Amino acid sequence: MAAYKEAINANEAYATAGKEWTHGVVAMVVKADPSLGIPEDLAMWLDVHQGKCRDCKLLPASEADGASFVIVAPYTTWRTVIEKGLDPTKAMMQNKLRLVRGHMPTMVKFVTASKQLVESTTRIATRFRAVVA
């Protein structure tokens, strides 16, 4: 989480695209999948504000209730987003990433910022869990 926070803050394109974001924390929830060693729903708490990441932490999804925006999906969907195989805004519009709290038009307005958050994930070393087909 610390590396992701640093990558976001080092991404000048995100700083520009997200400079008007004043809409609160985004919680990205990964659904439980015991077969992958994920026994409970987990949330990445992403406190971004005006193009900077103020905090990024992993916590049980039940503790993410204070987030202004909550997006939920299974691990495999999040992995596809991180690997740039699925655009995050299109995925929300298609309900592949479910926006369960928050205002969709606000998310759409920040499509470039969302893409830059994904781009920031590519700047850190990531080991994915093996998915059995």
Buried (B, 14 or more C-beta within 10 A) or exposed (E): BEBBBBBBBEBEBBBEBBEEBEBBBBBBBBBBBEEBEBEEBBBBBBBBBEBBBEEBBEEEBEEBEEBEBBBBBBBBBBBBBBEEEBBBBEBBBEEBBBBEBBEEEBBEBBBBBBBBBBBBBEBEEEEEEEEEE
